[in-house]
Amino acid sequence: MDPANAATHLPSSSLAATASLQLSPPPFPTKRLANFGNWVTHFRSKAVNLALSSALTLGLSLTFTGVECAEAKVGVNKPDLLPKEFSPVIDVAGFLSDGQEKRLAQEITNIEKDTGFKLRVLAQNYPDTPGLAIKEFWQVDDRTIVFVADPTFGNILNFNVGASVDLDIPRSFWSRLAGKYGNIFYWKEKGEDASIEAAVMAISNCLREPVGPNNCSEVK
C-alpha cells in the first residue's frame, strides 16, 4: 500500500524496448528481488516517519499524499500539552466532550485488539499542539495511523499512515475519507466533533474488512 504516506518505475517506453529485444527473457534473480522488496519496505517506513516529523515540526497539514503547501511555521514540540496518562485521543482544541473522548478511546482500543493496527487521534488548532512530542508519547510505528484533526488548512481530516497499514488499505481510501467528512462545508455545518467521530468509525469499518481488491472501496 498503505502515511503519503517513493517507488521508482521504469518508463513504459523502456519496458516496451526491452520486450522487443528479448524473445525469451532470462531468469530473474529472485534473491535480488527479495532484497529489493525489503529495501522498498524499509525506505517507505523511513519516508513515512520523516514526513510525520516534518509535518509536526513545521505545523503543516499532513495528508496521506504528503504535506500540503502552506507557509512555513515555527517548529512545535510542546510535551507539556500531552496528558499525564496515556490516551489514544488527545484533544487540545476542545472539539470533543468528555463522553465523546471516552467513546472514541474505547473504539480505538477495540480496533487495536481486533486488527493489530493502532489509531491515534490528535485534535488541535495550530500552533496549540504538542507537535513532535506525540511520536514518543504514542510510540508511532509502521502499524500506526496518526489522525490529526486541524481545521487550519480547510480540510479538518489529515492522516499519516504507517508502512504496514499502507500494505492493506488502498491509498485512495484516505483521500475519499477526507473528502467526505473533512471538507469545510461538512464540519462547519455539523461541527468538528462530528467530522472526527465519523472519520474514526469509517476507519474502524475499513480496517475490519478482509484485505482484497475491493476492500475499503466505500467510506462508511
Disulfide bonds with the S-S distance in Angstrom:
Cys206-Cys216 1.91
